[in-house]
Amino acid sequence: MEYTYQYAWIIPFLPLPVPILIGFGLLLFPTATKSIHRIWAFPSILLLSIAMGFSANLSIQQINGSFIYQYLWSWTINNDFSLEFGYLIDPLTSIMSILITTVGIMVLIYSDNYMFYDQGYLRFFAYMSFFSASMLGLVTSSNLIQIYIFWELVGVCSYLLIGFWFTRPIAASACQKAFVTNRVGDFGLLLGILGFYWITGSFEFRDLFKITNNLIHNNGVNPLFATLCASLLFLGAVAKSAQFPLHVWLPDAMEGPTPISALIHAATMVAAGIFLVARLLPLFIGIPYIMNFISLIGVITVLLGATLALAQRDIKRSLAYSTMSQLGYIMLALGIGSYRAALFHLITHAYSKALLFLGSGSIIHSMESIVGYSPDKSQNMVLMGGLTKYVPITRITFLLGTLSICGIPPLACFWSKDEILNDSWLYSPTIFAIIACFTAGLTAFYMFRLYLLTFDGYLRVHFQNYSSTKNSSSYSISLWGKELPKEIKKDLLLSTMSNKVIFFSKDAYKIDNNLRKSVRNFSTYLGNKYTSMYPHESDNTMLFPLLVLVLFTLFIGLIGIRFDEGVIDFDLLSKWLTPSTNLLYPNSNSSGDWYEFFTNAILSVSIGVFGLFIAYILYGSVYSFFHNFDLINFILKRSPKRILLDQLKNVIYNWSYNRGYIDIFYTRVFTMGIRRLTELSQFFDRYIIDGIINGVGIASFFIGEGIKSMGGGRISSYLFLYLFYVSILFFIYRNGRFHLL
């Protein structure tokens, strides 16, 4: 067993041969390397599979042995400074390495088909392998300096992957935005590392935890300074894991290929910030106020991410805000000290969100068969709908992933999110628990909205194609209902309606059965005339990762079920985390009972089901049944407070669709503010600093010209003036000296 741990250092280096060989191949034999480009997917998957095997073996030993292994070797040694590099194998490392390798393998298999026709196929696999190596190096690091090195490598790889299609201005801007935003957090992380080195004189985790806690306990360090340094460390995690207020890069990062979104924004890059906080949690627990600060940022991110996801039309952006909100749940759990629940939700969310991102890629792939490569159309849920009969396998997998994120039992995220909600009621302020539970209902609402807009109803892209040929406004869907054009042509057998947004209602677009048949026939006509084909299911190499991730989504939650040992005794997660939980909470007890479990689950499940129910009423086919009741029509249409209600809904919609106006605020305050500051600085430098210097020169020139015109060319006159000025100066000097004496 110890022999296996001694060679665990090989895990981060296993994916590296692929980018190295691809680079040398493109440099020395470009034609041959490009001609056999698809072969490079095999070594990428194989090497990462070997790394997964190592990680799985270490995880099994962690579960059975419950110990921590660390190996160090000296890198720099002198009298005053010593730096050691090495690797640390503990439950957190094994969990992260398992997530990175398993999700990475699925993404690579998926990408082989998804990126097959892309000219950057080789570059894509080189970036992906280097990114996996950087993440594995990050999670196995044994000290803060080593973490910072791999932290920056992960940032560089994310910059390259987000801007993979760099010829598109939007993608180029998105990768720059992600890079600059993360630089803010990285600078804070660096300052925090240096601050704690100044306090403790060490970068090693064990020394850092022990010395800092002793100094704080014995008043050997200023608590305010220690809190400041801890906050700077946390700032790095805030940027990397897209927490408020440095979350603005995440939705724009969707401009990269969908497999990149699945890898970066499900189990790797955005999880790096969570990993850092979890790694440094023994340090944060002993520092005043920092845990409350972490939980505050987490709960703000939970609510903000959920509200911003409500009105998104881009399917990937909606999933991105969902990721942001779920990471907020994990950060909230860490802030209240619920280490086990945080890592549990990190595991379940990683697989469920990877499934959803890859499923969205399959949907986008099928939509591109109609609209061509156009992200504005192929990713727009407004133009989707009715995809159930075209992509049935993708639809089933996407539904399971959606229900998992919504917290519906017995899927994976139910077990972990329920545990976070329960712990928030026990250990956090009541307002935090209320916000967390309310956001659970919002999550169910916007996720099921996403599913219904994508798969329910009929394929709306045909109406858009038809209206564009008739030179009329295109058919679209708003957040709460349908935004109708001023006049629908008689070809669609629809009456004239006003151009307005109907909130929480579909009654403005009623279609009887005969009309639906006409629309269906007309859509077929459009499909033959204006499109190449209908949407179609993805190939097997893209469906295989979806099916594997479905298994994880269905069963991975079982590892965290914990009841009395006499009933069920397979709580693998608690056994896995025993060394870490013993370090954080020596007297912790993870057992429970059936009654307590069902009592706690009733609230969270009820909230999730209520959110699903509301979304289904507003966006599902069941709306036609409810609108047959005059009472509901009276409430929705004839209430005297309808104007006020519509204004409130417009405010919510505008807040969500415009990303909470946070990007606008940053643009005006920081981007435009810095630009004005630079313009002011340029004005000061050009007209004040340079103006003084140039003014002295110009003044000297004119004075010289003036004096030159006063000269007569007679030496006797010059001597007389010289002696006259000397006499005056001598007189002034003597008078000044006399007064001084």
N, C-alpha and C positions, 0 to 999 in steps of 0.2 A: 504493500500500500504506500509506504513512504517512497518507494522507488518511482511510483507513478507521479507523486507530487513533485519530486525532484525534476521531472521533465515537463512540468506544466508550463514552463516558460515558452515552450514551442508553440502554444496555442495562438498568440498574436502574430507569429511569423508565418503560419501556414498559408494564409491567403496572399502573402507578398510575392511569391514567384510569378503569379499571373500578370500583375501590372509591369513587373520588371521584364518579363519575356515579351510581352506585347510591345513595350517601349523599344526594346532592342530590335524586335522584328520589324517594326515600322521604320526604324532608323536605318537598319542594314538591308533588309529585304522587304521593302514596302509592298511590292506587287504580289509576291508570294504570300505574305502575311494577310493581305486583304482578300486574296482569292480563297483562302481557307478560313475565313473569319469565324464561321459558325463553330468550328472545332474548339475555339477558345472557351466556349460555354462549359464544355465538359471538365477541363481542369479547374475552372472556377468553382463548379459545384462539388467536384471531388475533394478538393482541398478544404473547402468549408465543411464538408461532411466529415472529414477526418477531425477537424477542430471540434465539431459537434460531438463526435465520439469521445474525444478527450474530456470535453465538458460534461457529458453525461456520466462518464466514469467517475469523475471527481464529485459530481452531485450525488451519486449513489453512495460514495464513501462518506460524504458529508452527512447524509441521512443516517447511515449505519454507525459511523464513528463519532460524529458530533464534536469535531475539533477543528482548529484553525492552524494553517501552515503558512509560514513566511520564510522566504529565502532572500538574502541580501548579499551583495558584493560591493566593494568600495569602488567608487569612480574617481573622486577627488579627495585628497587628504593633505592637510597642512596643519600648522600649529593651532590656527584659530577657526578653521572651517573644515568640515567633513561632509561629504555627500555620498550617499549610498543609493544604488539602484537595485531593484529586485522585483519580486512578485508576491502577492498576497492572495491566498486561497481561503476563502471563508464562505458562508452561505450567500452573502450578497454577491460575491464574485461569481459563484457557480450559477446563481439564478440569472444574472445578467448575461453571462456567456451562453447559457442555454437559449435565452430569448434571442440573442443576436444571431446565433448560428442557425437555429431552426427557422426563424422568420427569414433570415438571409437566404437560406437554401430555397425556400418556397418562392421568394422573389426572383432569384436567379433562374429557376426553372420557368417561371412565368415570363420573365424578360426575354428568354431565348426566342419565343414566338412573337411577343409584343414588339420587340425592337428589331425583328428580322430584316425588315426593309429599310431600316434607318441607316444612313451613311456613317453615323457615328457608333456603329455596333461595337467595334473593338474598343473605342474610347469609353463607351458605357461600361463594359465589363472591367476594364482597367480601373476606372473610378470606383466601381462598386466593390471590387476586391480590396483596394487600398482603404476604402472607407471601413470595411469590415475589420481589417487589420488594425486600424486606428482605434475603433471602438473596443476591440478585444484588448488592446494594449491599455486603454483607459481604465477598464474595469478590473484589470489585474495589477494595476499600479500599487506600489507599497508606500508612496509618500506624495506630498503635495506637488513637489517640483515635477515628478514623473507624470502626475495627473495633468499638470498644466501643459506639458509638452504634447501629450496625446490629445488634450483638449483643443489645442490650436490646430493639430492635424485634422481632427474631426471637423473643425470650422472651415478649414481650407477645402476638404472634400465636399462638404455641404455646399460651399460656394460653387464648386465646379459642377456638382450634380444639379443644383437648382438652375443654374445657368447653362445647362447642357445644350439647349437650343439657343445659343448665344446670338445667333443672327436675328432672332426675334427681339425687338426692342423691349417688349414687356418682360421677357425672360431675363434679359440682361439687367434691367432695372430691379427685378425681383431678387436676383442673387446679390446685387450690390446692397440692396436694402437689408437683406438677411445678414450680410457680412458686417455692415456698419453697425446695425443694431446689436449684434453679438459682440462687437468690439467694445461697446459700452460695458457689457457684463464682464467681458474678459479682462478689461482694465481694472475693474473692481475686484475681480478674483485675484489678480496679481498683487494688488495693494494689500488685500487681506492675507495672502500667503506671506508677504514680506512683514506685515504687522505681527503675525503670530510667530514668525521666526525671530523677530526682535524681542518678543515676550519670552519665548521658550528656548530659543537657540537650536531648534530642531525642526526638520520637515517630516519626520516619521510620525505616523498616526498614533502609535502607542505613547511615545514620549509627549506628543502634542496634547493628547487627552489628559494624561497623568499630571504633567507639569502645570497646565492651565487650570485644571480643577483644584490642584493644591494651592496655587497662587491666589485664586479667587476665594477659596475657603479661608486662607490665612491673611487676606487683604494685602497680598503681595503685588497686586497689579490694580490699576485703576479700572473699576468695572465699566465705566463709560468708554474707555479706550478699547477694552476687550469686546464690548458690545458693538462698537464701531467696526472693528476688524471682522467680527463674525457677520455683521451685516454686509460687508464688502464681499466676503466669501459667498454669502447667499445671493448677492447680486449676479454673480456668474451663473448660478443655477436658474435665476429668474429669466435671464436672457435665453439660455440654452433650452429651457423647458417651456418657453413662450408663456410666462406668467405676467400678469399685469404689473407694471406698465410697459414692459418690453416684449409684448406679444405681437406687435404689429407686423413682424416679418413672416409669421406662420401662414396666413392665408395667401400671401403673394408667392410663397414658396411652392404653391401648387402649380406654378408655371412649368416646372420640370416634368419629365415623363412620369406617368402614374406609378410604375414600379418603384421609382425613387421616393414618391410620396408615401408608398406603403412601407418602405424600409426606414426612411428617415423619421417619419412622423407617426410611427406606430411603436417600434421597439428599440430604436437606437438613439438617434441624435436627441430627440425631445426627452428621452428617458435618461440622458446623461446628467441633466440637472437634478432629476429625482435621485439618481445614483449618488451624486455628490452630497446632497443633503442627508441621504441615508447613511453614507459613509462617515460623515462628520456629525451625526446625531449625538454621539456621546460627548462631543465638544459643546454642541449647542444647548444640551440639556442643562449644563452647569452655568451658563451665562444668562444673566438676568434679561428678561423681556424679549430675547431673540425668538423663543418658541412661540410667544404670542404674535410676534411680527410675522413669522412663517405661516401660522394658521390664518392670520388676517389676509395676507396676500393670497393664500390658497382659496379662501372663501370668496374674495372679490373676483378671482379668476373663474371660479365655478359659475357664479351668477353671470358675469360678463360674457363668458364664452357661450353660455346657453342662450342669452338674449340676442347676441349677434348672429347666432345660427338660425334664428327664426325666419328671416326674410331673404336668405341667400338663394340665388337661383342656380349658381354653379354648384354642381354636385360635389366636386372636390373641395371647394371652399367651405361648404356646409359641413363636410366631414372634418375639415381642418379645425373649425371652431368647436366641433364636438370633441376633438382631441384636446384642445385647449381646456375645455371645461372638465374633462375627465382627469387631466393632469392636475387641475386645481383640486379635485377630490383627493388625489394622492398627496399633494402638498398639504392640504388641510389635515389629513391623517398623520402625516409626519409632524406637523406643528403641534398637535394635541398629544403626541407621544405614542400614537397607535402604529408602531413599527410594523407589526405583523399584517394589519389590515392594509397598510400602504403597499407593501410588497405584494400582497395577494392581489390587490386590484391592478398593480403594475403588470402582473403576469396575465390575468384574464383580459385586461383591456388590450394588451399588446396583440394577442391572437385575434380577438374580435375585431379590432380596428384594422389589422392587416387584412383580414378577410373582407372587410367593407371596402378598403381602398382597392384591393385587387378586383373585387366585384365591380366597383365603379369603373375600373379600367376595362373590364369586359363589356360593360354597358357603353362606354365611350367608343370602344373598338367596333361595336355593332352599329352605333349611330353614325360613325364615319363612313359606313357603307352607303349611307343615304346622302349626307351633307358634305362628304369629303373631309379632308383635314381642315377643320375650322373649330378651334377650341370654343369660340363664342357660341357655336351651335351644338357641337357634339357633346359639350359638358353642361349645356343649359337644360335644366329640368323642365323649363317652360315648354320646350319642344319635344319632350319625351312623353311617356304615357303609353299604356297598352302594350308594354314590352313583355308581358307575361307569356304570351303564346309564341313569341319569337326567341326568347332566351330563358327557357324554363329552368334550367339547372342554375344559371346565374341568379335567377329570381329566388329560388329556394335558399341558396346559400346566403344571399343578401338579406332575406327575411330573417334567417336565424341570427345573423350578425346584428341586425337591427334590434331584434328582441333581446339579444344579450346586452347590448348597450343600454337598452331601456330598463334593464333590471328585472326581466320576467323570468321566473323559475321554470325549469331547473337549469337554465343556461348559465354560462360561466360568470358573467359580470354580476348576476344576481347575488351570488354568495359573497363576493368581495365588497360590492357597493353597500349591501345590507349591513355588513360588518362596520363599514365606515360610518354609516348613518347612526348605527347604534352607539358607537364610540363617541360620535359627536354629541349625542344627547348626554352621555355620561361625563365627558371630560372637557368639553368646550363650552363657551358662553351660549346661553339659550338662543341668542340671535343667530349665531353661527349654525346651530343645529336646524333652526327654522329655515334659513336660507338654503342649506344643503338639501333638506327635504323638498322645499319648493322647487329647487332646480332639478331634482329627480323627476318631477312631473313635467317640467319644461323639456327635459331631455327626451322623455317618451313622446312628447308632442312633436318636437321638430324632427326627431329621427323617423317617426312613422309618417310624418308629412313628406319627408324625403322619399320614403319607400312608395307611398301612394302616388305622388307626382310622377315617379319614374315608371311604375308598373301598372297602376290602375287606370281605368278609362280606355282611351283610344290614343293612337299615335298622332300627336298634335303638329308634328313637323309638316305634315301634308297640307294642313290649313295655312301654315306660314308660307309654304311654297306657292300655294294657289293665290293667296292674297298678294304676294309679291309680283306674280304675273299679271294681276289685275290692277296693279299700281294703287293698292290700298294699304292701310296700316295693318301690320302683322298681328296675328292672334297671339295673346300672351296671357300669363297667369301671374297675379300679384301674390303677395304673402298670404293674404287671407281669402282671396277669391279670384275671380277672373276679370281682367281688364278688357272690356269689349271695344271694338272699333266703332266709329260713329255709325257706320252702315254696313251690314253684312249683305253681300250680293244675293240676288234671288237664286243663284245656282245652288246655294246651300240651304234654301228654303227657310231662312230665318227672318224674323221681323226686325224693323228698325228699333234700335235701343240707344240709350244715352251712353256717352263715353265717360264712364266713371268706374271707380274701384268699389266692388261690393265686398265688404269685410265679413268674414265668418259666414259666408253664404255662397251657395251656388244657384240660388233660385233665379238669378238674372240670365241664366243660360239653360233653360229647360228645352229638352229635345225629346219629342215623342218617339215611339218605336219605329214608325214609318220613316221619320226623318233620320234616325240612326242607321237604318238600312240604306237610305240614299247616301248618307255621308260615307258609309263603309264602301259602297260601290264607287263613289266619287274618289275616295282615297285610293282605291285600287287603280282607277284610271290615272290618277296623278302619279302613282308609283310606277306605272308603265311608261308614262310620258316624260316625267321630269326627274326621275331618280333611276339609279342603276338597279337597285334591288331593295327588298325590305331588310330590316335588321335581322341578323342571324347569330346563332350561338357561336361562341369562340371555339378554337381548336382544343384538342384534348390536352395539349401541353399547358394551356392556360387554365383549363378546368381542373386539372389534377391538383395544383396548389390550393384551389378553392375548396375542394373536397377534403383535403388533408386538414386545412385550417378549420373546416366545419367540425371535424372530429375534436380538435382542440377546444373549439367553442362549446361543444356539447359536454365534454368530459373533464376539462382541465380544472373546473371549479371543484371537483370531487377531492382534490388534494388538500383543500382547506376546510373541509367539513369537520367540525369538532363537537362531539357529544361525549357523554359519559363512556368510560372505557368498557363498561359492561354491555353497552349497546353497539357502538361503532368505535373501532380502534384503528383507524387508518389515517389519522391526521398527519399526513406526510409533511405538510408545510411547517407545522410546529416542530416536528423532529428535525426538519431541515434547518430551521432558524434557531435551534436551541442554543448554540454558542453565542449568537448575537443577542438574543433575548435575555440570556443569563448575564451578559455584560451590561445591558441597558437596565433590565429589571430583574434583579436577582430573585425576587420572591413572586414572580409572575405565575399565574395558573391559567392555562388555556382551555380547560374543560368547560362544558356547559351541559344543558339538558334539553330534551325535546320541547318541553313547555316554554322555556325561555326563548328558544329559537323561533317557534311559531308565533309567540306573542310579539317578538321584535320584528318579524318579517311581515306581519299583517299591514303595518303602516306603510312601509316602503313599497310593497306590492300594490296596495290600494292606490297609492299616488301614481305609480307607473301605469296601472290599468286605466285610471282616470285620464291621464295624458293621452294614452292610445285611443280611448273612446272619443275624446274631443277632436283629435286629429282625424279619426275615421268619419265623424259626423261632417266635418268641414271639407274633407278632401276625398272621401270614399264614395262609393256608389250608394251607400245607405242614405245619403242626404235626401234623395227623392222620396223616401218613405217618411222621413220626419217632416218634410215640407207639406205633406198632405194634411197635417193638423192645422186647423185655423188658429188654435191658441199659440202655437209656436210662430206662425206667420204674424200674428198680432204682436207678439213680444219682439220679434226681430224687425218688423217693418213699421208698426204703427205706435211704437212707444213715444211719448212726448219728449223723452230724454235722448232720442236717437242722435240728434245733432252733437250733443256733448259726447256721447259714446263714440260716434264716428271720429270726432276730433282726437279723442284719446287713442283710438286705434291708429289713426294717422301718425300720431306722435310715436307710438311704439314701432310702427312700420318704418318710419324715417330713421329712427334711432338704430334699428337693426340693419336696415339696408345700407345705411351710410357708416356702418362699423362704429357706431357710438360717437361719431364725429372725432374720434381720437386721432385718426390719421390726418384729418383736416387741422386739428389743433397742433399736432407735431409739425405739420408743414408750415403753418403760419408762424408758430412760435420759434421753432428750432431752425427749420430750413430757411424760411424767409428772414427770420431774425438774425441768424448767423450771416446770411447774405448781406443784410443791411449793415451789420456790424463790420463786415469786411469792406463794404463800400465806404463806410465812414472812416475806417482805418486807412483805406487808400486815399481818400480825400485829405485826411490829416497829414499823411506822409507826403502826398504830392504837393499840396498847397500850403502847408504850414512848415514842415521840416525842410522839404526841398525849397519852399518859397523863401525861408529865411536865408538859406545858403545862397540861392540864386540872387536874392535881393542884395546881400552883401557884395556879391560880385558886380551886379549892375550898378550899385551905388558907388563902388570904387571906380568903375569905369567912368561914370559921369563926373565924379569929383576930379579924377585925373584929367578929363577933358577940360573941365572948367579951370583948373590950375594951369593947364598948358596954355590956355588962351591968355592968362594973366602974365605970362613970362614975356620980357622984352629982349632977352638975349644979351644983356649987359652984366658982366661978372661983378662989377662994383655994386650994382643994385642988389644982387643976390647976397653978397657979403654983408651989406648993410641990414637986410632983412634977417639974415642968420644971426648976426650979433644982437639985433633988437629982440628976437624971440628968446635967445639965450639969456639975455639980461632979465627979461620978464620972468622966466622960469627960475633963475637964480634968486630973484627977489622973493618969489612965492615960496621957495624952499627955505630961505632964511627966516621969513616971517613965521612959517609953520614950525620950524625948529625952535624959534624964540618962545612961542606960545607953549610948546611942549615942555620946555625947560621951566 
